Amino acid sequence: MVITFPGSSKFKALLTEKLLFGNEPSPELVAILTVYFVQGILGLARLAVSFFLKDELHLGPAEVSALMGVVALPWMVKPLFGFISDGLPLFGYRRRPYLILSGLLGAGAWVMLATVVHTAWAATLAIALCSLSVAVSDVIVDSLVVERARSESVKDAGSLQSLTWGASAVGGLITAYFSGVLLEHFSNRTMFGITACFPLIVSLVAWMIAESQVKEPTDWSVVWQQVKQLKGAVSQKSIWMPTAFLFLWQATPTAESAFFFFTTNELGFQPEFLGRVRLVTSIASLFGIWLFQRFLKTIPFRIIFGWSMVISTALGMTMLILVTHANRALGISDQWFSLGDSLVLTVMGQIAFMPVLILAARLCPPGIEATFFALLMSVYNLAGFISYELGAGLMHWLGVNETNFEQLGLLVVITNLTTLLPLPLIRWLPNQDDSSTGEGGDSGRLPATNLPTIDPELTVTQPDLVTEV
């Protein structure tokens, strides 16, 4: 006998329509949303990683920047994880076992950081394993989302993607402020130990994934056909030229780690305040997305990319005010100026980032949308790796370290101006009204139902040290 409560059907309908954007509640949906929520909540240890590298391992900004580039490597080979999951089922299943293993790997890596890591090399390995854990779980749930989204009606198109992004954003917002507050009361290693619990949740909810056992061997001819499709797509000028532009734009050097050292060692910013900055910038990022969707999404790619590059460069120069302490002469404290500056830069950065996702989606040829989107995002992450390594080289060349910030102003100028270098190549981007990306008239538009969710680390730069975890 099934017991029903008065109003339960109305509550379920309200939950489905308002909170779940029309998606029927199910154990699998709960599992998918939980994985994305965990990806967001892992930001709890982001500040702890920054202070651990700086204060306990005594690494300089150039070394930290180089290390952060290395630990981003798993995000550059995401399509490989997709191929492995599709072609090599474990115990007869393609999704569930990989999700369980990714959670166990992440928990183990965080426990390593909490206990046995005492050198830079060990820290690089452990953080890279944390990054690998999230990258693998992200590929798996992305594939589940794509599979479910294919059955969406036109009316509900994109609702599942919005829901999953919201779950990750909620996790990130919850931990944004607490990542600093808790660090005021607990050690870095204690924070790592707390964080180790969250990947285990991924392993637990993996059992809720509805998946049929694979009884037939993998048809490698299908996989090879997909590889040939990818090769054919990449060889088209209408695809590789915009991709090359995005790569060059994002591969310019960053001064991010040097600025983290400056704000903590020179300005004396404490973890609690940095957590407050993270909270403000997380909300500002959502506001930037709303502004883009409300007012800017119909602007041609060349125009919005061009103006975004110019305006972002100009706004990035405002960091010189903080570096030279000119804000104090204006009667503005370092904290208030940093908060306001971070807010404005984050809004602008998110506005500049949204067209990247739209352009990447439109470049995807029909039939290989999910794999090709992951490939494009891997190229984007490779550019981030180069950005960190070039930044590390610049810091070393200019002599910027944990105590010497005399050349930080010049570093800020160089890193901002270099973002304008790809501007003459802006014609490599398609016009907004282009309806074809390849020969033979294949549509370059990716239906909203097939668009994979956003990589958790493909967001605008935060004021604290961003890690790929």
KOLTIPA-508602 format. One record per residue (C-alpha): residue in one letter; x, y negated, z. Coordinates in steps of 0.001 Angstrom, whole numbers, plus 500000, padded with zeros to 6 digits. Layout:
N
<node type="A" X="X" Y="Y" Z="Z"/>
...
END
This chain:
469
<node type="M" X="500000" Y="500000" Z="500000"/>
<node type="V" X="501365" Y="496594" Z="499004"/>
<node type="I" X="500742" Y="493797" Z="501489"/>
<node type="T" X="500170" Y="490357" Z="500002"/>
<node type="F" X="499923" Y="487083" Z="501870"/>
<node type="P" X="497457" Y="484309" Z="501073"/>
<node type="G" X="499018" Y="481792" Z="498718"/>
<node type="S" X="502010" Y="484015" Z="497926"/>
<node type="S" X="501210" Y="484058" Z="494189"/>
<node type="K" X="500942" Y="480269" Z="494140"/>
<node type="F" X="504249" Y="479960" Z="495975"/>
<node type="K" X="505916" Y="482312" Z="493492"/>
<node type="A" X="504508" Y="480337" Z="490569"/>
<node type="L" X="505740" Y="477077" Z="492114"/>
<node type="L" X="509157" Y="478614" Z="492801"/>
<node type="T" X="509398" Y="479882" Z="489221"/>
<node type="E" X="508277" Y="476666" Z="487563"/>
<node type="K" X="509930" Y="473990" Z="489699"/>
<node type="L" X="513008" Y="475516" Z="491297"/>
<node type="L" X="513947" Y="478213" Z="488770"/>
<node type="F" X="513025" Y="476237" Z="485624"/>
<node type="G" X="510613" Y="478919" Z="484406"/>
<node type="N" X="512915" Y="481912" Z="485065"/>
<node type="E" X="511211" Y="484805" Z="486809"/>
<node type="P" X="512777" Y="485563" Z="490212"/>
<node type="S" X="514522" Y="488938" Z="490299"/>
<node type="P" X="517418" Y="490574" Z="492156"/>
<node type="E" X="519626" Y="490184" Z="489071"/>
<node type="L" X="518852" Y="486465" Z="488813"/>
<node type="V" X="519716" Y="486081" Z="492494"/>
<node type="A" X="523015" Y="487879" Z="491862"/>
<node type="I" X="523895" Y="485680" Z="488876"/>
<node type="L" X="523106" Y="482452" Z="490737"/>
<node type="T" X="525034" Y="483678" Z="493784"/>
<node type="V" X="528181" Y="484237" Z="491705"/>
<node type="Y" X="528004" Y="480694" Z="490331"/>
<node type="F" X="527282" Y="479341" Z="493812"/>
<node type="V" X="530383" Y="481123" Z="495141"/>
<node type="Q" X="532445" Y="479615" Z="492318"/>
<node type="G" X="531380" Y="476194" Z="493541"/>
<node type="I" X="531860" Y="476909" Z="497220"/>
<node type="L" X="535449" Y="478155" Z="496715"/>
<node type="G" X="536337" Y="474462" Z="496581"/>
<node type="L" X="536345" Y="474713" Z="500374"/>
<node type="A" X="540056" Y="475575" Z="500219"/>
<node type="R" X="541034" Y="473104" Z="497520"/>
<node type="L" X="542412" Y="470462" Z="499881"/>
<node type="A" X="543962" Y="473156" Z="502069"/>
<node type="V" X="545920" Y="474429" Z="499044"/>
<node type="S" X="547147" Y="470908" Z="498343"/>
<node type="F" X="548345" Y="470301" Z="501903"/>
<node type="F" X="549769" Y="473845" Z="502180"/>
<node type="L" X="552008" Y="473330" Z="499170"/>
<node type="K" X="553025" Y="469863" Z="500316"/>
<node type="D" X="553457" Y="470256" Z="504066"/>
<node type="E" X="554223" Y="473944" Z="504700"/>
<node type="L" X="556138" Y="474924" Z="501569"/>
<node type="H" X="557624" Y="471415" Z="501227"/>
<node type="L" X="557153" Y="471236" Z="497459"/>
<node type="G" X="557502" Y="467932" Z="495643"/>
<node type="P" X="554926" Y="466494" Z="493218"/>
<node type="A" X="556818" Y="467726" Z="490130"/>
<node type="E" X="557009" Y="471279" Z="491545"/>
<node type="V" X="553333" Y="471235" Z="492505"/>
<node type="S" X="552338" Y="470028" Z="489043"/>
<node type="A" X="554380" Y="472801" Z="487420"/>
<node type="L" X="552860" Y="475396" Z="489757"/>
<node type="M" X="549309" Y="474217" Z="489039"/>
<node type="G" X="549950" Y="474621" Z="485342"/>
<node type="V" X="551101" Y="478212" Z="485822"/>
<node type="V" X="548112" Y="479265" Z="487938"/>
<node type="A" X="545792" Y="478017" Z="485189"/>
<node type="L" X="547026" Y="480799" Z="482873"/>
<node type="P" X="544099" Y="483209" Z="483528"/>
<node type="W" X="541683" Y="480621" Z="482162"/>
<node type="M" X="543594" Y="480550" Z="478868"/>
<node type="V" X="542912" Y="484230" Z="478134"/>
<node type="K" X="539230" Y="484404" Z="479075"/>
<node type="P" X="538213" Y="485936" Z="475715"/>
<node type="L" X="540563" Y="488842" Z="476483"/>
<node type="F" X="538575" Y="489603" Z="479636"/>
<node type="G" X="535411" Y="489608" Z="477542"/>
<node type="F" X="536892" Y="492091" Z="475068"/>
<node type="I" X="538088" Y="494333" Z="477907"/>
<node type="S" X="534681" Y="494293" Z="479600"/>
<node type="D" X="532852" Y="495033" Z="476339"/>
<node type="G" X="535250" Y="497709" Z="475111"/>
<node type="L" X="536419" Y="499481" Z="478277"/>
<node type="P" X="533496" Y="500404" Z="480556"/>
<node type="L" X="534428" Y="501479" Z="484079"/>
<node type="F" X="532485" Y="504499" Z="485355"/>
<node type="G" X="530127" Y="503987" Z="482453"/>
<node type="Y" X="529314" Y="500316" Z="483176"/>
<node type="R" X="530559" Y="497166" Z="481440"/>
<node type="R" X="529637" Y="494445" Z="483935"/>
<node type="R" X="529055" Y="495632" Z="487499"/>
<node type="P" X="532460" Y="497282" Z="488236"/>
<node type="Y" X="534409" Y="494308" Z="486868"/>
<node type="L" X="532372" Y="491959" Z="489044"/>
<node type="I" X="533055" Y="494115" Z="492122"/>
<node type="L" X="536786" Y="494259" Z="491362"/>
<node type="S" X="536984" Y="490506" Z="490792"/>
<node type="G" X="535492" Y="489858" Z="494233"/>
<node type="L" X="537892" Y="492274" Z="495935"/>
<node type="L" X="540832" Y="490730" Z="494066"/>
<node type="G" X="539829" Y="487225" Z="495137"/>
<node type="A" X="539377" Y="488206" Z="498778"/>
<node type="G" X="542749" Y="489945" Z="498810"/>
<node type="A" X="544508" Y="486951" Z="497248"/>
<node type="W" X="543066" Y="484536" Z="499818"/>
<node type="V" X="544071" Y="486903" Z="502638"/>
<node type="M" X="547609" Y="486886" Z="501202"/>
<node type="L" X="547654" Y="483089" Z="501385"/>
<node type="A" X="546372" Y="483244" Z="504947"/>
<node type="T" X="549002" Y="485705" Z="506143"/>
<node type="V" X="552086" Y="486700" Z="504145"/>
<node type="V" X="552773" Y="483848" Z="501706"/>
<node type="H" X="555823" Y="481849" Z="502767"/>
<node type="T" X="557558" Y="480936" Z="499500"/>
<node type="A" X="556682" Y="478952" Z="496383"/>
<node type="W" X="556862" Y="482076" Z="494193"/>
<node type="A" X="554544" Y="484015" Z="496484"/>
<node type="A" X="552138" Y="481062" Z="496590"/>
<node type="T" X="552130" Y="480864" Z="492790"/>
<node type="L" X="551284" Y="484560" Z="492542"/>
<node type="A" X="548553" Y="484425" Z="495185"/>
<node type="I" X="546872" Y="481308" Z="493773"/>
<node type="A" X="547125" Y="482762" Z="490260"/>
<node type="L" X="545320" Y="485892" Z="491495"/>
<node type="C" X="542617" Y="483679" Z="493030"/>
<node type="S" X="542311" Y="481993" Z="489655"/>
<node type="L" X="542184" Y="485360" Z="487849"/>
<node type="S" X="539409" Y="486533" Z="490167"/>
<node type="V" X="537186" Y="483560" Z="489342"/>
<node type="A" X="538001" Y="483709" Z="485615"/>
<node type="V" X="536993" Y="487381" Z="485370"/>
<node type="S" X="533766" Y="486916" Z="487336"/>
<node type="D" X="532966" Y="483855" Z="485229"/>
<node type="V" X="533337" Y="485841" Z="481992"/>
<node type="I" X="531082" Y="488598" Z="483308"/>
<node type="V" X="528263" Y="486345" Z="484474"/>
<node type="D" X="528574" Y="484238" Z="481326"/>
<node type="S" X="527910" Y="487380" Z="479296"/>
<node type="L" X="524907" Y="488219" Z="481485"/>
<node type="V" X="523546" Y="484704" Z="481026"/>
<node type="V" X="523979" Y="484892" Z="477257"/>
<node type="E" X="522191" Y="488260" Z="477147"/>
<node type="R" X="519254" Y="486948" Z="479183"/>
<node type="A" X="519137" Y="483615" Z="477363"/>
<node type="R" X="518641" Y="485305" Z="473996"/>
<node type="S" X="515140" Y="486292" Z="475122"/>
<node type="E" X="514177" Y="482770" Z="476189"/>
<node type="S" X="511335" Y="481069" Z="474394"/>
<node type="V" X="511949" Y="477819" Z="472528"/>
<node type="K" X="510135" Y="475968" Z="475308"/>
<node type="D" X="512492" Y="477353" Z="477962"/>
<node type="A" X="515681" Y="477080" Z="475885"/>
<node type="G" X="518674" Y="476161" Z="478019"/>
<node type="S" X="516804" Y="476543" Z="481321"/>
<node type="L" X="518991" Y="479399" Z="482563"/>
<node type="Q" X="522189" Y="477523" Z="481731"/>
<node type="S" X="520926" Y="474486" Z="483639"/>
<node type="L" X="520012" Y="476690" Z="486587"/>
<node type="T" X="523423" Y="478355" Z="486768"/>
<node type="W" X="525259" Y="475054" Z="486454"/>
<node type="G" X="523074" Y="473675" Z="489250"/>
<node type="A" X="523960" Y="476638" Z="491497"/>
<node type="S" X="527666" Y="475967" Z="490992"/>
<node type="A" X="527159" Y="472232" Z="491559"/>
<node type="V" X="525301" Y="472856" Z="494828"/>
<node type="G" X="528152" Y="475032" Z="496076"/>
<node type="G" X="530645" Y="472356" Z="495115"/>
<node type="L" X="528669" Y="469594" Z="496823"/>
<node type="I" X="528359" Y="471590" Z="500050"/>
<node type="T" X="532101" Y="472117" Z="500298"/>
<node type="A" X="533216" Y="468719" Z="498953"/>
<node type="Y" X="533038" Y="466917" Z="502289"/>
<node type="F" X="533558" Y="469925" Z="504572"/>
<node type="S" X="536809" Y="470837" Z="502808"/>
<node type="G" X="538304" Y="467760" Z="504488"/>
<node type="V" X="536406" Y="467788" Z="507777"/>
<node type="L" X="537260" Y="471407" Z="508587"/>
<node type="L" X="540902" Y="470794" Z="507721"/>
<node type="E" X="541004" Y="468234" Z="510529"/>
<node type="H" X="540221" Y="471035" Z="513006"/>
<node type="F" X="541672" Y="474183" Z="511430"/>
<node type="S" X="545020" Y="475061" Z="509899"/>
<node type="N" X="545521" Y="475614" Z="506187"/>
<node type="R" X="545869" Y="479349" Z="506697"/>
<node type="T" X="542662" Y="479504" Z="508739"/>
<node type="M" X="540871" Y="477794" Z="505852"/>
<node type="F" X="542267" Y="480426" Z="503492"/>
<node type="G" X="540986" Y="483164" Z="505790"/>
<node type="I" X="537499" Y="481625" Z="505839"/>
<node type="T" X="537531" Y="481272" Z="502061"/>
<node type="A" X="538460" Y="484950" Z="501672"/>
<node type="C" X="534949" Y="485902" Z="502811"/>
<node type="F" X="533193" Y="484316" Z="499817"/>
<node type="P" X="534602" Y="486506" Z="496985"/>
<node type="L" X="533315" Y="489527" Z="498944"/>
<node type="I" X="529807" Y="488162" Z="498429"/>
<node type="V" X="530385" Y="488513" Z="494675"/>
<node type="S" X="531288" Y="492194" Z="495155"/>
<node type="L" X="528138" Y="492747" Z="497215"/>
<node type="V" X="525651" Y="491082" Z="494869"/>
<node type="A" X="527212" Y="492901" Z="491886"/>
<node type="W" X="525144" Y="495940" Z="492917"/>
<node type="M" X="522012" Y="493896" Z="492125"/>
<node type="I" X="522922" Y="493627" Z="488437"/>
<node type="A" X="520490" Y="495627" Z="486300"/>
<node type="E" X="522706" Y="497566" Z="483912"/>
<node type="S" X="522248" Y="500822" Z="482016"/>
<node type="Q" X="525083" Y="503308" Z="481941"/>
<node type="V" X="526984" Y="503437" Z="478659"/>
<node type="K" X="526694" Y="506937" Z="477236"/>
<node type="E" X="528254" Y="506389" Z="473818"/>
<node type="P" X="531920" Y="505558" Z="473191"/>
<node type="T" X="532820" Y="502016" Z="472210"/>
<node type="D" X="532366" Y="501270" Z="468520"/>
<node type="W" X="535754" Y="499682" Z="467874"/>
<node type="S" X="534744" Y="498862" Z="464313"/>
<node type="V" X="532297" Y="496326" Z="465740"/>
<node type="V" X="535045" Y="494841" Z="467912"/>
<node type="W" X="537396" Y="494650" Z="464924"/>
<node type="Q" X="534662" Y="493000" Z="462865"/>
<node type="Q" X="534288" Y="490387" Z="465594"/>
<node type="V" X="538038" Y="489774" Z="465552"/>
<node type="K" X="537911" Y="489248" Z="461787"/>
<node type="Q" X="535010" Y="486825" Z="462232"/>
<node type="L" X="537042" Y="484869" Z="464779"/>
<node type="K" X="540046" Y="484783" Z="462455"/>
<node type="G" X="537882" Y="483567" Z="459567"/>
<node type="A" X="536323" Y="480856" Z="461720"/>
<node type="V" X="539650" Y="479574" Z="463065"/>
<node type="S" X="541046" Y="479281" Z="459531"/>
<node type="Q" X="538367" Y="476769" Z="458510"/>
<node type="K" X="539504" Y="473133" Z="458558"/>
<node type="S" X="536121" Y="472004" Z="459834"/>
<node type="I" X="536774" Y="474063" Z="462982"/>
<node type="W" X="540519" Y="473916" Z="463633"/>
<node type="M" X="540834" Y="470153" Z="463040"/>
<node type="P" X="538345" Y="469108" Z="465793"/>
<node type="T" X="539824" Y="471790" Z="468057"/>
<node type="A" X="543329" Y="470436" Z="467432"/>
<node type="F" X="542120" Y="466910" Z="468259"/>
<node type="L" X="540651" Y="468050" Z="471599"/>
<node type="F" X="543853" Y="469968" Z="472353"/>
<node type="L" X="546125" Y="466991" Z="471675"/>
<node type="W" X="543858" Y="464693" Z="473687"/>
<node type="Q" X="543901" Y="466933" Z="476757"/>
<node type="A" X="547581" Y="467959" Z="476497"/>
<node type="T" X="548875" Y="464479" Z="477393"/>
<node type="P" X="550775" Y="464348" Z="480736"/>
<node type="T" X="548995" Y="463838" Z="484047"/>
<node type="A" X="550162" Y="462016" Z="487190"/>
<node type="E" X="547601" Y="463765" Z="489367"/>
<node type="S" X="549874" Y="465579" Z="491808"/>
<node type="A" X="552134" Y="462522" Z="492221"/>
<node type="F" X="549098" Y="460428" Z="493105"/>
<node type="F" X="548015" Y="462992" Z="495696"/>
<node type="F" X="551411" Y="462717" Z="497380"/>
<node type="F" X="551210" Y="458922" Z="497204"/>
<node type="T" X="547788" Y="458745" Z="498859"/>
<node type="T" X="548741" Y="461148" Z="501658"/>
<node type="N" X="552421" Y="460315" Z="502315"/>
<node type="E" X="552445" Y="456596" Z="501479"/>
<node type="L" X="548879" Y="455467" Z="502204"/>
<node type="G" X="548259" Y="457972" Z="505003"/>
<node type="F" X="544912" Y="459286" Z="503768"/>
<node type="Q" X="543688" Y="462085" Z="506030"/>
<node type="P" X="541870" Y="465288" Z="504949"/>
<node type="E" X="538540" Y="464008" Z="506270"/>
<node type="F" X="538706" Y="460921" Z="504068"/>
<node type="L" X="539848" Y="462941" Z="501041"/>
<node type="G" X="536856" Y="465212" Z="501615"/>
<node type="R" X="534635" Y="462135" Z="501634"/>
<node type="V" X="536176" Y="461053" Z="498329"/>
<node type="R" X="535482" Y="464510" Z="496887"/>
<node type="L" X="531844" Y="464272" Z="497951"/>
<node type="V" X="531421" Y="460843" Z="496364"/>
<node type="T" X="533104" Y="461925" Z="493135"/>
<node type="S" X="531022" Y="465117" Z="492972"/>
<node type="I" X="527849" Y="463049" Z="493140"/>
<node type="A" X="529334" Y="460579" Z="490661"/>
<node type="S" X="529996" Y="463467" Z="488280"/>
<node type="L" X="526303" Y="464393" Z="488352"/>
<node type="F" X="525420" Y="460741" Z="487755"/>
<node type="G" X="527783" Y="460678" Z="484762"/>
<node type="I" X="526017" Y="463701" Z="483284"/>
<node type="W" X="522642" Y="462007" Z="483760"/>
<node type="L" X="523885" Y="458812" Z="482088"/>
<node type="F" X="525156" Y="460783" Z="479107"/>
<node type="Q" X="521945" Y="462792" Z="478733"/>
<node type="R" X="519765" Y="459708" Z="479155"/>
<node type="F" X="521551" Y="457136" Z="476992"/>
<node type="L" X="524570" Y="458496" Z="475101"/>
<node type="K" X="523923" Y="461982" Z="473743"/>
<node type="T" X="522797" Y="460733" Z="470306"/>
<node type="I" X="525920" Y="458625" Z="469702"/>
<node type="P" X="528185" Y="460029" Z="466928"/>
<node type="F" X="531185" Y="462013" Z="468146"/>
<node type="R" X="533803" Y="459706" Z="466660"/>
<node type="I" X="532307" Y="456644" Z="468323"/>
<node type="I" X="531846" Y="458124" Z="471786"/>
<node type="F" X="535265" Y="459835" Z="471789"/>
<node type="G" X="536992" Y="456672" Z="470551"/>
<node type="W" X="535409" Y="454377" Z="473093"/>
<node type="S" X="535791" Y="456946" Z="475876"/>
<node type="M" X="539526" Y="457174" Z="475237"/>
<node type="V" X="539979" Y="453391" Z="475194"/>
<node type="I" X="537776" Y="452671" Z="478226"/>
<node type="S" X="539220" Y="455573" Z="480247"/>
<node type="T" X="542747" Y="454308" Z="479560"/>
<node type="A" X="541812" Y="450795" Z="480643"/>
<node type="L" X="540107" Y="452012" Z="483811"/>
<node type="G" X="543011" Y="454366" Z="484564"/>
<node type="M" X="545292" Y="451350" Z="484736"/>
<node type="T" X="543365" Y="450180" Z="487816"/>
<node type="M" X="545420" Y="452728" Z="489784"/>
<node type="L" X="548269" Y="450230" Z="489453"/>
<node type="I" X="546384" Y="447948" Z="491823"/>
<node type="L" X="546585" Y="450619" Z="494518"/>
<node type="V" X="550205" Y="451513" Z="493698"/>
<node type="T" X="551344" Y="447878" Z="493954"/>
<node type="H" X="549086" Y="447223" Z="496989"/>
<node type="A" X="547495" Y="444299" Z="495118"/>
<node type="N" X="544144" Y="445367" Z="496565"/>
<node type="R" X="545339" Y="444297" Z="500022"/>
<node type="A" X="545985" Y="440790" Z="498734"/>
<node type="L" X="542367" Y="440786" Z="497538"/>
<node type="G" X="541189" Y="441782" Z="500998"/>
<node type="I" X="540175" Y="445315" Z="499941"/>
<node type="S" X="541428" Y="448201" Z="502074"/>
<node type="D" X="543198" Y="451127" Z="500468"/>
<node type="Q" X="540343" Y="453464" Z="501441"/>
<node type="W" X="537551" Y="451342" Z="499974"/>
<node type="F" X="539458" Y="450618" Z="496783"/>
<node type="S" X="540333" Y="454290" Z="496311"/>
<node type="L" X="536723" Y="455315" Z="496909"/>
<node type="G" X="535325" Y="452798" Z="494422"/>
<node type="D" X="538022" Y="453463" Z="491850"/>
<node type="S" X="537524" Y="457230" Z="492062"/>
<node type="L" X="533771" Y="456812" Z="491681"/>
<node type="V" X="534037" Y="454718" Z="488504"/>
<node type="L" X="536755" Y="456909" Z="486972"/>
<node type="T" X="534760" Y="460077" Z="487678"/>
<node type="V" X="531589" Y="458734" Z="486041"/>
<node type="M" X="533569" Y="457686" Z="482984"/>
<node type="G" X="535502" Y="460960" Z="482918"/>
<node type="Q" X="532330" Y="463044" Z="483015"/>
<node type="I" X="530776" Y="460971" Z="480231"/>
<node type="A" X="533915" Y="461615" Z="478162"/>
<node type="F" X="533814" Y="465343" Z="478963"/>
<node type="M" X="530203" Y="466083" Z="477986"/>
<node type="P" X="530802" Y="465559" Z="474230"/>
<node type="V" X="533632" Y="468117" Z="474487"/>
<node type="L" X="531111" Y="470797" Z="475463"/>
<node type="I" X="528621" Y="469721" Z="472808"/>
<node type="L" X="531270" Y="469629" Z="470092"/>
<node type="A" X="532645" Y="473014" Z="471178"/>
<node type="A" X="529137" Y="474464" Z="471007"/>
<node type="R" X="528493" Y="473042" Z="467539"/>
<node type="L" X="531743" Y="474496" Z="466218"/>
<node type="C" X="530721" Y="478056" Z="467118"/>
<node type="P" X="529814" Y="480129" Z="464034"/>
<node type="P" X="526637" Y="482260" Z="464227"/>
<node type="G" X="527042" Y="485782" Z="465542"/>
<node type="I" X="530147" Y="485206" Z="467695"/>
<node type="E" X="528953" Y="482225" Z="469730"/>
<node type="A" X="529851" Y="483437" Z="473215"/>
<node type="T" X="533308" Y="484756" Z="472273"/>
<node type="F" X="534207" Y="481739" Z="470175"/>
<node type="F" X="533022" Y="479313" Z="472858"/>
<node type="A" X="535254" Y="481103" Z="475374"/>
<node type="L" X="538126" Y="480876" Z="472888"/>
<node type="L" X="537652" Y="477117" Z="472500"/>
<node type="M" X="537534" Y="476660" Z="476254"/>
<node type="S" X="540752" Y="478685" Z="476524"/>
<node type="V" X="542403" Y="476260" Z="474109"/>
<node type="Y" X="541131" Y="473429" Z="476310"/>
<node type="N" X="542649" Y="475095" Z="479375"/>
<node type="L" X="545938" Y="475649" Z="477533"/>
<node type="A" X="546022" Y="471909" Z="476934"/>
<node type="G" X="545549" Y="471427" Z="480681"/>
<node type="F" X="548525" Y="473692" Z="481352"/>
<node type="I" X="550699" Y="471604" Z="479024"/>
<node type="S" X="549382" Y="468424" Z="480640"/>
<node type="Y" X="550538" Y="469597" Z="484076"/>
<node type="E" X="553940" Y="470726" Z="482799"/>
<node type="L" X="554565" Y="467472" Z="480898"/>
<node type="G" X="553531" Y="465570" Z="484005"/>
<node type="A" X="556010" Y="467575" Z="486061"/>
<node type="G" X="558764" Y="466751" Z="483564"/>
<node type="L" X="557941" Y="463045" Z="483690"/>
<node type="M" X="557963" Y="463003" Z="487497"/>
<node type="H" X="561366" Y="464682" Z="487536"/>
<node type="W" X="562736" Y="462280" Z="484895"/>
<node type="L" X="561455" Y="459190" Z="486732"/>
<node type="G" X="562580" Y="460465" Z="490128"/>
<node type="V" X="559074" Y="460405" Z="491623"/>
<node type="N" X="558985" Y="462749" Z="494604"/>
<node type="E" X="557305" Y="463139" Z="497990"/>
<node type="T" X="559026" Y="460033" Z="499400"/>
<node type="N" X="560100" Y="457962" Z="496387"/>
<node type="F" X="557234" Y="456191" Z="494598"/>
<node type="E" X="559174" Y="453299" Z="493085"/>
<node type="Q" X="558515" Y="454525" Z="489541"/>
<node type="L" X="554938" Y="455675" Z="490193"/>
<node type="G" X="553563" Y="452575" Z="488492"/>
<node type="L" X="555528" Y="453361" Z="485332"/>
<node type="L" X="554324" Y="456976" Z="485533"/>
<node type="V" X="550713" Y="455754" Z="485698"/>
<node type="V" X="551255" Y="453498" Z="482670"/>
<node type="I" X="552870" Y="456280" Z="480604"/>
<node type="T" X="550249" Y="458911" Z="481436"/>
<node type="N" X="547405" Y="456520" Z="480637"/>
<node type="L" X="548829" Y="455164" Z="477387"/>
<node type="T" X="549702" Y="458614" Z="476053"/>
<node type="T" X="546003" Y="459523" Z="476092"/>
<node type="L" X="545618" Y="457080" Z="473190"/>
<node type="L" X="548157" Y="458907" Z="470994"/>
<node type="P" X="545541" Y="461177" Z="469309"/>
<node type="L" X="543301" Y="458174" Z="468522"/>
<node type="P" X="544536" Y="457821" Z="464883"/>
<node type="L" X="543407" Y="461421" Z="464335"/>
<node type="I" X="539821" Y="460748" Z="465385"/>
<node type="R" X="538653" Y="461339" Z="461811"/>
<node type="W" X="539379" Y="465018" Z="462444"/>
<node type="L" X="536108" Y="465027" Z="464394"/>
<node type="P" X="532885" Y="465714" Z="462487"/>
<node type="N" X="530210" Y="463096" Z="461933"/>
<node type="Q" X="527175" Y="463457" Z="464173"/>
<node type="D" X="524966" Y="464310" Z="461205"/>
<node type="D" X="527229" Y="467090" Z="459903"/>
<node type="S" X="525115" Y="470228" Z="459611"/>
<node type="S" X="527843" Y="472589" Z="458485"/>
<node type="T" X="531109" Y="473658" Z="460007"/>
<node type="G" X="532262" Y="476169" Z="457487"/>
<node type="E" X="532269" Y="477246" Z="453931"/>
<node type="G" X="529115" Y="478772" Z="452573"/>
<node type="G" X="526854" Y="476425" Z="454486"/>
<node type="D" X="526855" Y="478290" Z="457794"/>
<node type="S" X="525286" Y="476162" Z="460445"/>
<node type="G" X="527695" Y="474785" Z="463009"/>
<node type="R" X="524978" Y="474172" Z="465567"/>
<node type="L" X="524872" Y="476536" Z="468500"/>
<node type="P" X="521340" Y="477201" Z="469743"/>
<node type="A" X="520874" Y="476181" Z="473352"/>
<node type="T" X="519834" Y="479749" Z="474165"/>
<node type="N" X="523301" Y="481018" Z="473289"/>
<node type="L" X="525445" Y="478393" Z="474971"/>
<node type="P" X="527598" Y="479933" Z="477704"/>
<node type="T" X="527824" Y="478102" Z="480971"/>
<node type="I" X="530600" Y="475645" Z="481757"/>
<node type="D" X="533865" Y="476845" Z="483204"/>
<node type="P" X="533924" Y="475802" Z="486841"/>
<node type="E" X="537301" Y="474128" Z="486428"/>
<node type="L" X="536462" Y="472282" Z="483239"/>
<node type="T" X="535452" Y="469154" Z="485046"/>
<node type="V" X="536881" Y="465705" Z="485229"/>
<node type="T" X="539957" Y="465228" Z="487359"/>
<node type="Q" X="539247" Y="464722" Z="491026"/>
<node type="P" X="541370" Y="462493" Z="493256"/>
<node type="D" X="542625" Y="465464" Z="495238"/>
<node type="L" X="544818" Y="468129" Z="493745"/>
<node type="V" X="542724" Y="470235" Z="491414"/>
<node type="T" X="543426" Y="473950" Z="491439"/>
<node type="E" X="542088" Y="476677" Z="489186"/>
<node type="V" X="540294" Y="478446" Z="492028"/>
END
